[in-house]
Amino acid sequence: MKHPAFWRLVIVAGAVLGIEFACRTGIIDRVTMVPPSQMAVALVRMIRSAPWFWSDAGSTFQNIGAAIALSIILGFLTGLVIHALPRLRTVLNPVLLSYYAVPTFVYYPLLIVIFGIGPASLIVMGAMFGIVAMISATLASIDRIPRVYGKVARVTRLSPWQTALRIKLPAATPYLITGIKLTVAYSVIGVIAGEFILATAGLGRRLTLSYNEFDTATMYGLILLIFIAVAIVNSVLQRWEARIHRRWYRA
């Protein structure tokens, strides 16, 4: 009864039941929102019979996966470089702190000019959202690594890349997963929002079409799908994080 997962489930179930009640009783207008049960029915119907579903879902999740991978890899490597150069870190700290204050969508026209209309622009957009979260998490994670590990690397004469991959990455992993979870969330936002603006395929484009056509059930069904996918990924990462922390503290 005291397990956090149980209480999270209770809170989510209570919120869903509350929304269901509000929609069914007219507290929330059906034009504004449909009941969660109707969202689930619409999602199942789309999966079974919508001719566009699998192509659009495949396009979106493929772009999201590429954006997440790009954000994590480039974010971690950039964080290593910034951490190794204290003066560069001092210069970039204000930029990193204020990065999300600037709407990244202002760069979308430039991305279209460079990469064209298609998956490349959406992937870069998603990566631009997620990379700074990974850089910040990398810097914070490396700051927590005991200094004795650096001495071990120097004694064993490891190169900078060997030190990064064999010492810094394993030691920072328990704290990096928080950055990875943020990167996943930001990358999803970047790709879906990019599809809102301009895309030839994808769930974001389909969401926009459903909104313009007042197809509320389809719109919320797609939102439910995205929510479920992100929740599953975050749950997997959270369990991975808990397992790593347990092993770390046992060691």
Rosetta silent file (secondary structure, phi, psi, omega in degrees, C-alpha in Angstrom):
SEQUENCE: MKHPAFWRLVIVAGAVLGIEFACRTGIIDRVTMVPPSQMAVALVRMIRSAPWFWSDAGSTFQNIGAAIALSIILGFLTGLVIHALPRLRTVLNPVLLSYYAVPTFVYYPLLIVIFGIGPASLIVMGAMFGIVAMISATLASIDRIPRVYGKVARVTRLSPWQTALRIKLPAATPYLITGIKLTVAYSVIGVIAGEFILATAGLGRRLTLSYNEFDTATMYGLILLIFIAVAIVNSVLQRWEARIHRRWYRA
SCORE:     score description
SCORE:     0.000 S_00000001
   1 L     0.000  -24.330 -177.244    0.000    0.000    0.000 S_00000001
   2 L   -92.933   -1.724 -177.077    2.922    2.318    0.580 S_00000001
   3 L   -67.506  132.677 -178.515    4.589    1.633   -2.773 S_00000001
   4 H   -57.979  -35.906 -179.211    4.857    4.857   -4.842 S_00000001
   5 H   -61.950  -36.109  178.726    3.712    3.067   -8.007 S_00000001
   6 H   -62.942  -45.587 -178.318    0.447    2.129   -6.297 S_00000001
   7 H   -69.792  -33.153  174.347   -0.304    5.723   -5.346 S_00000001
   8 H   -62.536  -42.492  178.848    0.622    6.956   -8.819 S_00000001
   9 H   -63.272  -41.068  179.067   -1.855    4.445  -10.245 S_00000001
  10 H   -62.641  -43.704 -179.142   -4.525    5.608   -7.788 S_00000001
  11 H   -64.180  -44.728  179.909   -3.970    9.268   -8.727 S_00000001
  12 H   -64.546  -44.845  179.678   -4.092    8.556  -12.471 S_00000001
  13 H   -62.796  -40.419  177.902   -7.176    6.348  -12.122 S_00000001
  14 H   -63.735  -40.642  178.662   -8.897    9.001  -10.015 S_00000001
  15 H   -64.869  -42.294  179.531   -8.114   11.697  -12.578 S_00000001
  16 H   -63.487  -44.671  178.957   -9.425    9.528  -15.437 S_00000001
  17 H   -64.407  -37.339  178.008  -12.632    8.719  -13.549 S_00000001
  18 H   -64.576  -42.854  177.595  -13.090   12.386  -12.682 S_00000001
  19 H   -65.650  -40.464  178.173  -12.744   13.434  -16.326 S_00000001
  20 H   -59.363  -45.856  179.927  -15.095   10.629  -17.373 S_00000001
  21 H   -63.669  -44.096 -178.501  -17.706   11.826  -14.885 S_00000001
  22 H   -64.032  -37.629  179.557  -17.321   15.473  -15.901 S_00000001
  23 H   -72.700  -39.904 -177.202  -17.728   14.635  -19.598 S_00000001
  24 H   -70.021  -32.686 -177.503  -20.670   12.298  -19.067 S_00000001
  25 H   -90.535   -3.975  177.694  -22.574   14.755  -16.867 S_00000001
  26 L    89.870    2.557  176.045  -21.987   17.756  -19.134 S_00000001
  27 L   -61.865  -39.920  172.991  -19.645   19.637  -16.810 S_00000001
  28 L  -106.396  126.148 -178.093  -17.164   19.485  -19.687 S_00000001
  29 L   -64.728  139.020  179.126  -18.724   20.126  -23.090 S_00000001
  30 L   -62.644  -26.810  177.343  -18.430   17.217  -25.546 S_00000001
  31 L   -68.320  -32.037 -179.617  -17.198   19.641  -28.188 S_00000001
  32 L   -79.814  -44.520 -177.467  -14.274   20.505  -25.897 S_00000001
  33 L  -153.417  141.205  174.646  -13.416   16.995  -24.687 S_00000001
  34 L   -97.474  158.444  178.958  -14.795   13.495  -25.075 S_00000001
  35 L   -60.866  149.555  178.588  -14.831   10.973  -22.200 S_00000001
  36 H   -55.494  -35.176  178.306  -11.637    8.897  -21.778 S_00000001
  37 H   -62.944  -37.242  177.906  -13.583    5.738  -22.590 S_00000001
  38 H   -71.136  -32.995  174.190  -14.544    7.245  -25.956 S_00000001
  39 H   -60.553  -45.563 -179.347  -10.904    8.198  -26.533 S_00000001
  40 H   -63.994  -41.569  178.782   -9.900    4.563  -26.015 S_00000001
  41 H   -62.705  -42.748  179.005  -12.659    3.344  -28.352 S_00000001
  42 H   -63.355  -39.776  179.273  -11.547    5.835  -31.024 S_00000001
  43 H   -64.510  -45.156  178.207   -7.932    4.707  -30.668 S_00000001
  44 H   -61.848  -41.107  179.204   -8.862    1.023  -31.045 S_00000001
  45 H   -62.505  -41.336  178.888  -11.002    1.872  -34.079 S_00000001
  46 H   -65.524  -42.248 -179.574   -8.114    3.736  -35.708 S_00000001
  47 H   -62.175  -38.584 -176.580   -5.693    0.892  -35.056 S_00000001
  48 H   -78.187  -40.100 -166.699   -8.090   -1.626  -36.589 S_00000001
  49 H  -127.908  -16.047 -177.004   -9.498    0.197  -39.579 S_00000001
  50 L   -71.026  122.564 -177.018   -7.905    3.585  -40.322 S_00000001
  51 L   -67.852  -21.735 -176.416   -5.891    3.214  -43.558 S_00000001
  52 L   -92.973  -10.459 -167.167   -3.516    6.025  -42.578 S_00000001
  53 H   -60.914  -54.593 -171.692   -2.800    4.944  -38.999 S_00000001
  54 H   -68.499  -35.500  178.251    0.213    2.664  -39.332 S_00000001
  55 H   -68.111  -43.395  179.982    2.013    4.800  -41.895 S_00000001
  56 H   -69.118  -44.101  179.324    1.543    7.998  -39.872 S_00000001
  57 H   -63.969  -41.799  178.758    2.349    6.332  -36.539 S_00000001
  58 H   -62.452  -42.203  178.773    5.420    4.656  -38.037 S_00000001
  59 H   -62.320  -46.051 -177.948    6.652    7.945  -39.489 S_00000001
  60 H   -65.257  -49.692 -176.720    6.188    9.828  -36.206 S_00000001
  61 H   -69.363  -29.107  174.342    7.760    7.230  -33.921 S_00000001
  62 H   -66.875  -43.120  177.229   10.650    6.723  -36.326 S_00000001
  63 H   -64.968  -40.364  179.151   11.358   10.456  -36.282 S_00000001
  64 H   -64.294  -44.513  178.969   11.027   10.567  -32.493 S_00000001
  65 H   -60.148  -43.115  178.733   13.420    7.640  -32.078 S_00000001
  66 H   -65.315  -40.690  178.956   15.998    9.280  -34.337 S_00000001
  67 H   -64.451  -41.222  178.980   15.634   12.612  -32.522 S_00000001
  68 H   -64.292  -46.689  179.786   16.067   10.950  -29.121 S_00000001
  69 H   -60.806  -43.541  179.143   19.150    9.023  -30.239 S_00000001
  70 H   -63.763  -41.424 -179.812   20.678   12.160  -31.763 S_00000001
  71 H   -64.311  -44.689 -176.760   19.942   14.197  -28.635 S_00000001
  72 H   -66.742  -47.635 -176.364   21.424   11.621  -26.272 S_00000001
  73 H   -67.135  -52.928 -178.910   24.605   10.964  -28.258 S_00000001
  74 H   -66.967  -36.374  179.421   25.389   14.558  -29.204 S_00000001
  75 H   -64.371  -42.508  179.413   24.262   15.844  -25.807 S_00000001
  76 H   -66.850  -46.091 -179.596   26.533   13.469  -23.920 S_00000001
  77 H   -64.835  -41.386  178.308   29.564   14.136  -26.142 S_00000001
  78 H   -64.936  -38.857  177.425   28.994   17.894  -26.029 S_00000001
  79 H   -62.635  -38.737  177.155   28.646   17.725  -22.258 S_00000001
  80 H   -62.138  -44.834 -178.779   31.980   15.920  -22.014 S_00000001
  81 H   -64.309  -45.828 -179.023   33.697   18.568  -24.106 S_00000001
  82 H   -63.107  -40.136 -179.685   32.158   21.457  -22.145 S_00000001
  83 H   -66.666  -32.476 -179.750   33.072   19.828  -18.824 S_00000001
  84 H   -75.935  -14.951 -178.801   36.665   19.344  -19.973 S_00000001
  85 L  -121.100   89.653 -175.008   36.956   23.049  -20.845 S_00000001
  86 H   -57.138  -37.307  179.797   36.020   25.134  -17.764 S_00000001
  87 H   -66.099  -40.646  177.104   36.318   28.455  -19.587 S_00000001
  88 H   -63.745  -37.568  178.243   33.980   27.268  -22.323 S_00000001
  89 H   -64.463  -40.007  178.170   31.547   26.108  -19.647 S_00000001
  90 H   -62.027  -38.508  179.836   31.620   29.529  -18.019 S_00000001
  91 H   -70.488  -39.945 -173.169   30.786   31.138  -21.359 S_00000001
  92 H   -87.206  -14.394 -178.347   28.010   28.675  -22.244 S_00000001
  93 H   -54.184  -47.659  177.970   26.320   28.433  -18.842 S_00000001
  94 H   -61.033  -34.777  179.308   24.036   31.459  -19.452 S_00000001
  95 H   -67.052  -43.798 -179.787   23.106   30.044  -22.858 S_00000001
  96 H   -65.193  -38.140 -178.067   22.227   26.644  -21.402 S_00000001
  97 H   -69.953  -32.567 -176.151   20.192   28.196  -18.599 S_00000001
  98 H  -103.029    6.293 -172.541   18.161   30.429  -20.918 S_00000001
  99 H   -58.724  -46.050 -175.256   17.914   28.050  -23.896 S_00000001
 100 H   -79.486   -2.499  173.990   14.300   26.993  -23.321 S_00000001
 101 H   -75.529  -20.296  179.380   13.205   30.591  -22.843 S_00000001
 102 L   -97.743  124.683  179.225   13.527   31.045  -26.613 S_00000001
 103 L   -64.796  117.726 -176.693   10.866   29.211  -28.678 S_00000001
 104 H   -65.400  -19.031 -178.568   12.791   26.731  -30.809 S_00000001
 105 H   -64.115  -17.633  179.714   10.059   26.855  -33.462 S_00000001
 106 H   -65.213  -20.004 -179.863   11.495   30.136  -34.729 S_00000001
 107 H   -87.608   -5.658 -174.865   14.261   28.058  -36.343 S_00000001
 108 H   -61.902  -42.428  175.683   11.837   25.839  -38.242 S_00000001
 109 H   -58.306  -37.950  177.894   11.799   27.993  -41.431 S_00000001
 110 H   -66.234  -39.928  178.876   15.596   27.878  -41.431 S_00000001
 111 H   -63.399  -36.474  178.208   15.540   24.098  -40.965 S_00000001
 112 H   -65.426  -39.924  178.944   13.181   23.785  -43.940 S_00000001
 113 H   -63.978  -40.407 -176.120   15.576   25.821  -46.080 S_00000001
 114 H   -78.176  -48.940 -171.818   18.530   23.653  -45.018 S_00000001
 115 H  -105.201  -11.179 -178.051   16.932   20.182  -44.827 S_00000001
 116 L    82.414  175.860  178.426   13.730   20.626  -46.829 S_00000001
 117 L   -83.833  114.853 -178.359   10.202   19.529  -45.926 S_00000001
 118 L   163.449 -167.893 -175.710   10.462   16.024  -44.563 S_00000001
 119 H   -61.449  -34.476 -176.000   11.755   13.821  -41.758 S_00000001
 120 H   -59.357  -45.006  179.195   15.186   15.487  -41.528 S_00000001
 121 H   -62.513  -40.475 -179.402   13.735   18.830  -40.424 S_00000001
 122 H   -68.411  -39.404  178.774   11.515   17.135  -37.844 S_00000001
 123 H   -64.394  -44.534  179.125   14.380   15.046  -36.455 S_00000001
 124 H   -65.121  -39.011  177.323   16.617   18.079  -36.103 S_00000001
 125 H   -60.322  -47.446  177.563   13.756   19.995  -34.479 S_00000001
 126 H   -62.260  -39.807  179.141   13.239   17.216  -31.933 S_00000001
 127 H   -67.033  -35.866  177.722   16.974   16.979  -31.296 S_00000001
 128 H   -64.278  -32.153  176.730   17.190   20.735  -30.736 S_00000001
 129 H   -70.909  -41.946 -170.443   14.555   20.392  -28.035 S_00000001
 130 H   -90.169  -22.081 -169.221   16.210   17.475  -26.277 S_00000001
 131 H   -67.294  -36.767 -177.736   19.937   18.058  -26.603 S_00000001
 132 H   -68.650  -35.701  175.308   20.284   20.823  -24.006 S_00000001
 133 H   -61.491  -37.942  179.200   18.537   18.711  -21.371 S_00000001
 134 H   -72.324  -38.609  176.720   21.089   15.971  -22.058 S_00000001
 135 H   -60.974  -47.499 -179.670   24.007   18.402  -21.958 S_00000001
 136 H   -62.201  -42.382  178.674   22.871   19.770  -18.599 S_00000001
 137 H   -65.487  -37.283  178.566   22.350   16.259  -17.211 S_00000001
 138 H   -64.509  -45.022  178.875   25.797   15.211  -18.439 S_00000001
 139 H   -61.529  -45.988 -179.936   27.477   18.174  -16.760 S_00000001
 140 H   -65.444  -36.187 -179.296   25.631   17.560  -13.493 S_00000001
 141 H   -68.585  -43.948 -178.943   26.400   13.832  -13.640 S_00000001
 142 H   -67.380  -33.576  177.144   30.121   14.280  -14.237 S_00000001
 143 H   -60.843  -26.152 -178.346   30.295   16.809  -11.412 S_00000001
 144 L   -86.877   -9.024 -179.359   29.129   14.038   -9.072 S_00000001
 145 L   -70.127  129.189  178.087   31.845   11.573  -10.113 S_00000001
 146 L   -57.994  141.581 -177.120   34.429   11.152   -7.308 S_00000001
 147 H   -63.979  -23.987 -178.760   37.774   12.720   -8.169 S_00000001
 148 H   -62.146  -27.074  178.271   39.587    9.495   -7.373 S_00000001
 149 H   -65.250  -37.007  176.307   38.217    8.052  -10.632 S_00000001
 150 H   -64.838  -37.218  177.371   40.106   10.717  -12.551 S_00000001
 151 H   -65.482  -38.514  177.208   43.284    9.764  -10.716 S_00000001
 152 H   -61.888  -41.801  179.237   42.730    6.127  -11.662 S_00000001
 153 H   -62.960  -40.245  179.223   42.410    7.135  -15.321 S_00000001
 154 H   -69.568  -38.767 -179.595   45.673    9.082  -15.168 S_00000001
 155 H   -65.389  -40.555 -179.762   47.510    6.279  -13.374 S_00000001
 156 L   -83.794    1.234  175.924   46.360    3.709  -15.934 S_00000001
 157 L    58.681   46.088  175.859   47.242    6.171  -18.745 S_00000001
 158 L   -80.720  145.443  176.166   43.845    6.127  -20.398 S_00000001
 159 L   -73.399  165.605  178.130   43.230    8.474  -23.300 S_00000001
 160 H   -55.940  -40.653  179.852   40.491   11.120  -22.998 S_00000001
 161 H   -68.748  -39.861  177.287   38.097    8.988  -25.060 S_00000001
 162 H   -64.760  -39.014  177.313   38.891    5.865  -23.024 S_00000001
 163 H   -62.763  -41.023 -178.989   38.362    7.843  -19.820 S_00000001
 164 H   -66.037  -43.756 -173.903   35.021    9.085  -21.105 S_00000001
 165 H   -83.385  -34.523 -174.300   33.732    5.680  -22.209 S_00000001
 166 H   -95.676  -21.861 -176.130   35.245    3.409  -19.547 S_00000001
 167 H  -119.783  -57.192 -174.156   35.107    5.602  -16.450 S_00000001
 168 H   -66.047  -45.089 -177.876   32.961    8.710  -16.826 S_00000001
 169 H   -63.321  -50.401  178.288   30.043    7.101  -18.667 S_00000001
 170 H   -62.183  -39.379 -177.963   29.582    4.128  -16.270 S_00000001
 171 H   -70.100  -30.297 -177.459   30.058    6.340  -13.193 S_00000001
 172 H   -89.896  -10.907 -174.378   27.623    8.981  -14.451 S_00000001
 173 H   -54.717  -43.071 -179.543   24.948    6.551  -15.682 S_00000001
 174 H   -57.421  -26.540 -177.910   22.840    6.564  -12.472 S_00000001
 175 H  -101.185  -17.523 -179.897   22.355   10.312  -12.871 S_00000001
 176 H   -71.414  -26.731 -174.980   22.247   10.433  -16.671 S_00000001
 177 H   -63.817  -31.582  174.831   18.920    8.611  -16.854 S_00000001
 178 H   -59.799  -43.317  176.511   17.138   11.677  -15.492 S_00000001
 179 H   -64.444  -36.856  179.192   18.515   13.607  -18.450 S_00000001
 180 H   -64.851  -40.646  178.486   17.466   10.820  -20.809 S_00000001
 181 H   -62.917  -41.759  176.819   13.883   10.986  -19.490 S_00000001
 182 H   -65.894  -38.488  179.316   13.810   14.729  -20.074 S_00000001
 183 H   -62.139  -41.374  178.062   15.341   14.224  -23.515 S_00000001
 184 H   -60.268  -47.677 -178.476   12.579   11.774  -24.429 S_00000001
 185 H   -62.272  -47.641 -177.997    9.875   14.226  -23.358 S_00000001
 186 H   -66.696  -37.382  179.980   11.422   17.203  -25.139 S_00000001
 187 H   -66.389  -39.470  176.795   12.120   15.234  -28.328 S_00000001
 188 H   -61.779  -45.048  178.704    8.514   14.052  -28.490 S_00000001
 189 H   -59.676  -45.492 -177.473    7.320   17.637  -28.074 S_00000001
 190 H   -62.403  -45.419 -177.060    9.684   18.868  -30.782 S_00000001
 191 H   -69.830  -47.976 -178.590    8.731   16.261  -33.386 S_00000001
 192 H   -62.504  -43.966  179.755    4.959   16.370  -32.762 S_00000001
 193 H   -66.033  -35.614  175.722    4.915   20.164  -32.695 S_00000001
 194 H   -62.750  -37.546  177.005    6.974   20.255  -35.894 S_00000001
 195 H   -69.239  -27.477  174.008    4.375   18.033  -37.539 S_00000001
 196 H   -59.488  -45.235 -171.510    1.707   20.491  -36.413 S_00000001
 197 H   -71.944  -54.585 -176.227    3.371   23.282  -38.353 S_00000001
 198 L  -160.320  115.103  177.462    4.306   21.589  -41.589 S_00000001
 199 L  -160.055  152.757  179.030    4.572   17.914  -42.434 S_00000001
 200 L   -94.260  -12.004  179.246    3.445   15.561  -45.176 S_00000001
 201 L  -159.935  165.860  176.127    2.771   12.673  -42.756 S_00000001
 202 L   122.985  162.319 -179.079    2.731   11.866  -39.057 S_00000001
 203 H   -68.191  -33.841  177.764    0.495   11.885  -36.015 S_00000001
 204 H   -63.008  -42.447  176.973    0.997   15.610  -35.464 S_00000001
 205 H   -63.599  -41.636  179.680   -0.322   16.351  -38.945 S_00000001
 206 H   -66.175  -35.121  175.370   -3.247   14.008  -38.339 S_00000001
 207 H   -61.995  -43.635  178.733   -3.962   15.764  -35.039 S_00000001
 208 H   -62.992  -43.312  178.666   -4.104   19.102  -36.840 S_00000001
 209 H   -62.608  -42.034  179.490   -6.456   17.717  -39.491 S_00000001
 210 H   -64.504  -39.401  178.483   -8.730   16.228  -36.818 S_00000001
 211 H   -63.912  -45.010 -178.921   -8.796   19.530  -34.940 S_00000001
 212 H   -66.393  -28.329 -178.865   -9.666   21.498  -38.079 S_00000001
 213 L   -93.927    5.587 -179.094  -12.426   19.009  -38.941 S_00000001
 214 L    58.845   30.357  176.173  -13.866   19.035  -35.372 S_00000001
 215 L   -89.928   77.414 -172.365  -13.199   15.281  -35.139 S_00000001
 216 H   -63.917  -38.683 -177.557  -12.699   15.422  -31.376 S_00000001
 217 H   -62.895  -45.594  178.493  -12.736   11.662  -30.808 S_00000001
 218 H   -64.686  -42.146 -179.084   -9.907   11.033  -33.292 S_00000001
 219 H   -59.708  -49.215 -179.058   -7.887   13.950  -31.958 S_00000001
 220 H   -72.573  -27.901  174.000   -8.060   12.767  -28.345 S_00000001
 221 H   -63.098  -41.465  177.311   -7.499    9.161  -29.407 S_00000001
 222 H   -68.220  -38.893  176.395   -4.199   10.174  -30.985 S_00000001
 223 H   -61.914  -40.435  177.815   -3.278   12.215  -27.904 S_00000001
 224 H   -62.394  -40.948  178.179   -4.000    9.132  -25.788 S_00000001
 225 H   -60.518  -47.060  179.941   -1.721    7.052  -28.013 S_00000001
 226 H   -63.283  -42.025  178.756    1.156    9.511  -27.642 S_00000001
 227 H   -61.082  -45.219 -179.281    0.597    9.696  -23.885 S_00000001
 228 H   -63.351  -43.554 -179.146    0.632    5.894  -23.534 S_00000001
 229 H   -61.934  -46.146  179.830    3.800    5.546  -25.632 S_00000001
 230 H   -66.523  -39.074  179.399    5.694    8.174  -23.629 S_00000001
 231 H   -63.006  -39.745  178.692    4.419    6.755  -20.324 S_00000001
 232 H   -64.333  -46.440  179.664    5.685    3.274  -21.260 S_00000001
 233 H   -61.532  -44.226  179.778    9.120    4.594  -22.222 S_00000001
 234 H   -65.843  -35.484  177.518    9.381    6.651  -19.024 S_00000001
 235 H   -65.263  -42.451  177.390    8.294    3.662  -16.911 S_00000001
 236 H   -62.234  -44.435  179.219   10.987    1.500  -18.490 S_00000001
 237 H   -65.358  -36.833  179.573   13.602    4.207  -17.880 S_00000001
 238 H   -66.478  -40.380  177.719   12.443    4.676  -14.302 S_00000001
 239 H   -67.655  -39.309  176.855   12.787    0.969  -13.561 S_00000001
 240 H   -61.804  -43.262  179.274   16.200    0.947  -15.214 S_00000001
 241 H   -62.252  -44.047  179.654   17.213    3.927  -13.098 S_00000001
 242 H   -63.664  -40.128  179.406   16.026    2.258   -9.884 S_00000001
 243 H   -65.910  -41.233  179.538   17.908   -0.936  -10.742 S_00000001
 244 H   -65.591  -41.353  178.939   21.124    0.958  -11.497 S_00000001
 245 H   -62.806  -38.958  178.247   20.851    2.922   -8.252 S_00000001
 246 H   -63.870  -44.232  178.579   20.398   -0.307   -6.288 S_00000001
 247 H   -65.413  -38.736 -178.298   23.479   -1.843   -7.887 S_00000001
 248 H   -62.457  -46.367 -176.983   25.426    1.384   -7.425 S_00000001
 249 H   -73.111  -28.938  174.875   24.704    1.619   -3.703 S_00000001
 250 H   -66.705  -37.705  179.302   25.402   -2.087   -3.172 S_00000001
 251 L   -67.912    0.000    0.000   28.800   -1.622   -4.790 S_00000001
